[in-house]
Amino acid sequence: MTGKEGIIPIGQQDRNLGGMDFFLLWAGAAVSLAEIWAGGLLIPMGFVSGLLVVLLGHLIGNTPMAFGGVIGSRTGFPAMVTVRPSFGIRGSYFATILNLVQLVGWTGVMLWIGGQAANAVWPMPDFGFRGWALLAGIATTLWALLGRRYWKWLQRIAVTALICLCCIMTWAVLHEYGIGRLLKSPLTGGMPFMMGLDLVIAMPISWLPLVCDYSRYGKGTGPAFWGTWVGYFIFSSWMYAIGLAAALATHSPTPDSMVLELMVGLGLALPAMIIVLFSTFTTTFLNIYSTAVSALNIWPGLGERRGSLACGILGTVLALVFPATAYEGFLLFIGSVFCPLFGVVLADYFFLRKRRYFETGTDPREIYWYLWGFNPWAFLAWAAGFAFYHYLQRETAWGSSIPSLLAAGLLYLIFMALFSKHRTVSDGQKGSV
């Protein structure tokens, strides 16, 4: 798949990431002030119920995320190209546009939170948090522009330092507040268990549209899957728990800032600032780089460097005007869009085509809708899943994320079985995409 309709898959000679590399990559993505803040949103549930939601939500959400990465590690293609067999070439442009909006949005969110936190640790005269957000945006964009040859080592160094610093941060929270105080913290209002679960699931699901951008560099499918799953599960759960604990102890709407201010009060200002900067870099650069990779699905002539630069600029501008009150709604919107969308993609890859994408021996007629450029059954299944997600959000207390993902995937398989011209060919027939 080359030329104006696609980009070249990663060859075996360039697949140099092992299980520990993926563990550190996704640990770095999870060690984020945004995840600490998201944990604080669970404050109405209390510590015990909130912690249960954190663990269960990551157990559920991490699984489709890691399975999505399997497609990239087997085919060598980035995430938006792997949408093509189910939605069609031009149909995949729809997913790409949504992903670009998400990624620029996440870049703005991360830089906004990082700027606020840095300003709480070390106020910048005259400029305030916007000065820090601008500096973080420039530094993170440069990080992404260095390219994959260098970010592998940058991630290893930065994440190793972050793991050590997060131990210090956790000690500071428990030393100041104690488990007993957290368990006795009064609830501030009601939040249904399943709504809290959706807020947690939305975080790993938000990585589904770009996990293949990195898993395609994996030496093998197993190490890529488990490194991704374990790395993100441990550290994202950890960050959510810290945010929940800090929010319950202080009743602050910005638990990330409270944790950092606590560290400053204990004489740990330098570790606090390093956490702010490194956590912003290791997470936000993934969004910037994947924006460039995703854009290649529509505009292959854009190039990774120009795409990264464009996302860095747009995300930094957004951070300067981002309304903090939109964060919870932003998380739920991401879930409503990408849960059903990747329900379709995962059903297509694992069940309909039985893990045969872009392989020699695949008859072009087997990807009938791909060649026409648009698969209406995929869109119909996605739309039904999207509507189902929002119906469940309004009308029930059973959660929306996984039901909408499963519903969209099941509907897609039914539609394709009843109405499409999809067919399986014998091993003797040859063809390539």
N, C-alpha and C positions, 0 to 999 in steps of 0.2 A: 504494500500500500504506500505508494510514493506519489510525488507530484502534487498537483493542486488539490487532490481529494484527501490527502492524508499525510502522515509522517512516518519515518522509518522506525521499525521496532528495534529495541536494544538487542544486539547480538550477544551470544554467549561469552565472547571474549571481553565484553565490557560489563558483565554482571559480577561485581566484586564485593557485594554486601552480604555478610553472614548474619547469623542469628543475633549475635551481640550488637552488631551495627544497627539492626532494626530495633533491638531493645533500647539502645541509647537514643536513636532517632525519635522514637515515639515517647520515650520518657521525657526527652526535651520538649516535645510538643505538649505533653501533659503538665509539665511544671510551668504553670502559667498563672498570672494574677487574675486572669479572666475566670479560671476554674475555681480559684479561691473565692472570688466574688459570686460565682454561680452557686457554690456551696452555701453561701450566706442567704440565698433565696429560699433555702429549705428551712429557715428559722421557725416558721409556724408549726413544723412537725416535731420540734424537740430533738434532743440529741440521739436517743436510742432509735426512734422511728426514722429520723433523718439519716443516721448512719446505715441503717438497714436498706433504705432506699438507694443510698449511694452505692453500696456493694451490689445490690440486685440490679440496679440500673446499668452499671458497668458490665456486669456479667452478661446481661441481655444485649446491650448496645455494642459491646466489643466484638461479639461473634459475627454479625453480618459485616462489620467493618473489616475484620481480618479475612473473612471469606471473599470479600470484594478484592482484597489484595492478591488473592490466589490467581485471579484472572490476569493481573499484570505480571506476576512472577512466571506464569506459564506461557504467555503470549509475547511479552516484551513491549506491549503497547501501553501508553498512558490511559488514564481513566476515561476521558471523553471519547477516545477512539473506540474503547471497548463498549460504548453505548451504541455504536453503529449497527451491529447485527440485530439488535432488538428494535430500535427505533428508526433505523435507516440512516443513511449518510446525512441527508438534510434534516431528518428528524433529530439527529444527535446535536444539531446546532441549537435546538431549543434547550436541551440539557446544558450545553456549553454556556449559553447566555445566562441561564440561572446560576450556574456555577461561578461565572465571572462576577456576577452581582454579589454572591455569597462571599467570595474570596476577598474582593475589595472591601466589602462590609466588615469581614473579620479583621482585615488589616487595620482598618480604622478603629475598630473596637479595641484591638490589642494595643495600638499606639496610644489611644485615649487613656486606657487603664494604666499603661506603663508611665505615661506622662503625669497622671494624677499621683501615682504611687511615688515616683521619683521626687516630685515636688513636696510630698509629705515628709520625705526623708531629708531632702536638701533643697529648700525653697530657692527658686531662681528669681532674683529681683527683677522687677519690671515685666518679665515675660510670663511668670507663673508656670502652670503645667504645660501650656502650649509651647513654651521654649523647649521643655524636655521632650514633648511629643515630636517636635520638629527634628531634634537631634537624633532621637530614636529611629524616626522614619528614614533619615539619611543613612545612619549606620546599618540598619537592617537591609535597606535596598542595596547597599554596597556588598553586604554579606551574600545576598542572593546573586548579585552580578559576578561574584567570584567563580561561580559555577560548581558543578558536582565534584570536580577534581579536588577542591579545597574544602567544601562544606562538610565532607565526611570527617575530616580531622578537626575542624572547628567544632562540630557537634560533640565529638568525643571529649575534647578538652572542656568545653563549656558545661556539658551535662554532668560530667564527673564532678566538677566544682559545685554544680547546683545540688547534686545529691547530698554532698557533705553539708552544704549550707541549709538545705531543707531539714536536715536533722537538727541543726541549731535552731531553726525557726520553730520546729515542733516542740523542742525543749522549752523555748521561751514561752510558748502559748500554755503548755501544761504547767510550767513553773509558776506562771502568773495567775492562772485561773483554777487549775486543778480539776480532776475528773468529777469530784463531788459537786463542785459548783455548777459544772455543765449539766450534770444529771438533774439538778434541782432547778435549773433555769425555767421560769414560767413561759408558757407558750404565748405567742403574740397574736394568734388568730388561726383560723382553720385553713388547712390545705389538704385536699383529698390525697390519699396515698398514691393513687395512680397518676395524678397531675404532677406530684413530686417526681415520680418515676419517669415521666415524660421529659421533665427538665434535665434529668441526668442522662437519659438515653440520647437526647438530642445532641449532646456533646460528641460522643464517638461517632454518631451517625453523620455529623457535620463533616467528618473526615472521609466518609465513603467516596465522595466525588473526586478525591485526589489521592487516595491511598495507593492506587496503581501507578501513579507518577513516580513512586519510590520503590514499590515492590518489584517493578520491572527490572531493577538492578540487582535483584536477589540471586545468589548462587544456586538456590534451590527453593522449592515451594514450601517445604516444611519449616526451615529456619525463618523464612520471611513471615509465614503465618504465626508461628509461636512467638517470635521476637516482637512482632507487632502487637499481638494479643496481650502478652504478659507485661511488656513495657508500658503500654498505655493503661492497662487495668490497674497496676500497682500505683503508678504515680498520679493518674487522674483521680483515683479514689482517695489517695492521700491528700491531694490539694482540696478536693471537695470537703473532706473531713476537717481540715484546718479552717477553711472558710466557715463551715457550720459552727465549729467550736467558738471561733472568734466572734461571730455574729450573735450567738446565744449569750456569750459572756458580756458583751458590750452593748448589744442591741443597736449596733451601728449598721447603716445601709451600705457601708463600704468596708467590709471586714478585711480586705486586702490592705487598705491603708492603716487600719487599726493594728494589724499584726506587725507591719513595718514600724509604726510609731512605737509599739511595745519594744521591738528590738533596739530602736534608737535609745529608748529610756533605759535599757539594760546595758548600754555602752556598746552596742553591736551595729553602729551606723554603717560601717564599711561593709560588713556582710549583707546588711539590708540593701544597700545600694547595688551590690554585685548581683543579688537575687533579682532586683528590678531589671537591671540591664540585660543580664544573661537570659532570664526567662522571656523577656520581650524578644530578644534576638532569635532564640532557638525555636520559638513558636511562630513568630510573624514571618520569618524568612520562608517557611514552608508555604504560607499563603501567597507570598509574592512570587516565588518560583513556580508554583502550580498555576497561578494566573497566567503566566507566560506560556506554560506547557498546554494548558486548556485552550488558550486562544489560537494555538497552532492548528487545532482541529478545524477552525473556520478560515483562519488567515495564516497558512503555513509559511508565507513569505515574511511574516512579522519578525521571527527570530526570538530566541529565548531572552537575549539581553535587552532588546527594545521592549518586549513584553513585561519583563521584570521592572524595568525603569518606569513604564507607564503605570503599573500597579502600585509601585512605591510612591509615586507622586500623588495618584488619586487617593490612596489609602491615607497618606499623611494629611492631605487637605480635608478628608472626611473626619479625621481625628480631631481637627481643630474646631469642628462644628457639631460633633456627634452628641446627641441627647442621651444621657445616661439612662433615662427612664425607658428607653426603647429596647434595652438589652434583653429582658425576659421575653418580650414579644418577638424579638429577633430570633432567639433560640427556638421558640415554638414554630415560627414560620419556616425555619430551616428543616425542622422535623417533618412538617406537613408537605414540603416539596420533595425532599430526597428520600424519605422512607418509602413511599409508593414507587418512586422512580427506580430506585435500586432494588425494590421488590421485583419489578419487571426484569431488570438486567440479570439479577441472580437466578431467577427462575429460568430465563432464557439460556444462560450459560450452563447451569448445573443440571437442569432437567430436560429442556427442549433439545439442546444441541449436545448434551452430555460431554461438556468441557472440550468441544472441538470448535475453536475460533481460529480463523486465519491460518489453517494448517494445510500443508500439501495433502491432497487426497480429498479435500472438501470441494464438492461440486458447486459452482457458482449458483446453480438453480436452487441449492439448499438455502441460500440467503436471498430469496425472492424479493423480499421487501427492502433489503439492503440495496439491491441493484436499482430498484425504482426510486430509492431515496427517501421513502416515507412509509412507515408502518402504522396505519390507523388503529390497529388493534392494541398496539403498545400504548398509544396515546389515550385510547378509551379506558384501558385498564388503569393507567396512571391517574386520569381524571377521576375515576371512580374511587381510587384509593385516597386521593387528595380530598375529595368531598367527604369520604368516610372518616378521615382524620378529624376534620373540623366538626362533623356531626358528633363524634364521640367526645370531642373537647367541650361542646356546649351541653349535650344532653345526658351524658353518662359519667360515671366515676370509674370506668374500667380502663382508662388509658387509651392512647391513640397510636403511638409509634409502631409497635410491633403488629397490632391488628391491621393497620393500614398497609404495612409492608407485606404481610401475608396475604391480605385480600387482593392487593394489586397483582402479586405474583400468581395467585391461583386463577384470577380472572384472565390474566394474559395467557396462561396455559390452556384454559378452556377456549378462549377466542381463537387461538392459533390451531387448536385441534379441530375446531368446527369449521373455520372459515378460511384459513390460509392455505397456500399451495406449498407449504414447507414439506420437504420430502427427504428421506435419508437415502444415501446412495451406497452401492456396494463398494467394498475395498478396492475393487479393480478399476473403478472410475476415477479419473484424475481431473484436477482443476485447481486453480488458486484464485485468491481474491485480488 
